[in-house]
Amino acid sequence: VQLQASGGGSVQVGGSLRLSCAASGRILTPNIMGWYRQAPGKERELVGTILSGSAPNYSNSFKGRFTISRDNAKNVIYLEMTALQPEDTGVYYCSFKLVMGLNSWGQGTPVTVSS
């Protein structure tokens, strides 16, 4: 499976961004797609995941301002981010895995939040 993330960029504090990630290749279901963030100098952390046909699950740190959704017909996952803060700066990666499988990763899309 190949993943192509897009939508990152520079935004001011309080702004919003919508990231997209399209999966292509041999896509089996059920599968889990997700978003991770890697802030500068920090380890990659889970934002949340969404199983095909189910509601998303979020890490506690990302509940409230971040919304994950997916279009199963298009094999696309979205991450809507609102009220962005400088600490949201980082590279956002999407992931894909089968329920019992290992993650495949996209190339990441950078987000910079400045005041």
HELIX and SHEET records of a PDB file:
HELIX    1   1 ASN A   60  PHE A   62  5                                   3    
HELIX    2   2 PRO A   86  ASP A   88  5                                   3    
SHEET    1   A 4 GLN A   2  SER A   6  0                                        
SHEET    2   A 4 LEU A  17  SER A  24 -1                                        
SHEET    3   A 4 VAL A  76  MET A  81 -1                                        
SHEET    4   A 4 PHE A  66  ASP A  71 -1                                        
SHEET    1   B 6 GLY A   9  GLN A  12  0                                        
SHEET    2   B 6 THR A 109  SER A 114  1                                        
SHEET    3   B 6 GLY A  90  LEU A  98 -1                                        
SHEET    4   B 6 ASN A  31  GLN A  38 -1                                        
SHEET    5   B 6 ARG A  44  LEU A  51 -1                                        
SHEET    6   B 6 PRO A  56  TYR A  58 -1                                        
SHEET    1   C 4 GLY A   9  GLN A  12  0                                        
SHEET    2   C 4 THR A 109  SER A 114  1                                        
SHEET    3   C 4 GLY A  90  LEU A  98 -1                                        
SHEET    4   C 4 SER A 104  TRP A 105 -1                                        
END                                                                             
